[in-house]
């Protein structure tokens, strides 16, 4: 599991008619971002005025992704509590803030944050400094995910598997081998009917593409963005993805029914979570300009590839087997590899 760092906070968009992210504790929990020694536009944006920060398309993409992800999971949590959940388990909790910013909603639930001991040590320090105290209904559960059983470890901390429970697994699945994801889903599926989970995942095609990516086939303007992603995941690579359209079958194996699957950045997520009361969308103009540039660059890159292939054929070389990256292929690739959110419920 990785130590997940939210990059939106008090100066970033919140949920609601003004299009802001509801996680107002994120930046306080993060503290001094320079201590993480990460050189990334979104980290640098934390020290800038909002309008200046949101002029960078890479920052806008992160803000929009985090806003959709946070609001989707918050809505699922509220639904689970309304439907009778008495326990909340946050897997790979990292710097998750639900236990602290949702105290009123969670006042009658037991909350368990599960993560590695080293991550939790840092988290506890940040909570005490930023908030001052740990909520009385919160239990930190340290675990060695590779060698310990989740159910057994939770039970040692007072967890009751017979109660209706809501699970959050945010920013986790892509870092865990398939066997580990399946074990976790199996554990969740053994809970009482009505127990549920909200989680995010990436399509299998994205994991496969990243594993065999050739920078020579990436348009030059896109290379810095991709290289930053590869640098961030070098020590914790993405290893698991779900083939699009198979989510229901996977969850069904463990006695769960899909309530919803949503593509981050798809029309539904934009309409539900990024559209303000006045009809405008968070960061839309910046992204539109960036997409126009990307399409033009893809077209130029495709033309250059065609010319290079034509010259190679003239010189007697075998024609390239990889088709050129056209704007149409770029859009389809983005659709096939869109980050996904899911909510599922343990069936009766």
Secondary structure, 3 states (H helix, E strand, C coil): CCCCCCCCCCCCCCCCCCCCCCCCCHHHHHCCHHHHCCCCHHHHHCCCCHHHHCCCHHHHHHHHHHHHHHHHHHHHHHHHHHCCCCEEEEECCCCCCHHHHCCCCCCCCEEEEEECHHHHHHHHHHHHHHCCCCCCCEEEEECCCCCCCHHHHHHHCCCCCCCCEEEEECCCHHHCCHHHHHHHHHHHHCCCCCCEEEEEECEHHHHHHHHCCCHHHCCHHHHHHHHHHHHHCCCCCCCCCECCCCHHHHHHCCCEEEEEEEECCCHHHHHHHHECCCCCECCHHHHHHHHHHHHHHHHHHHHHHHHHHHHHHHCCCCCCCCCCCCHHHHHHHHHHCCCEEEEEEECC
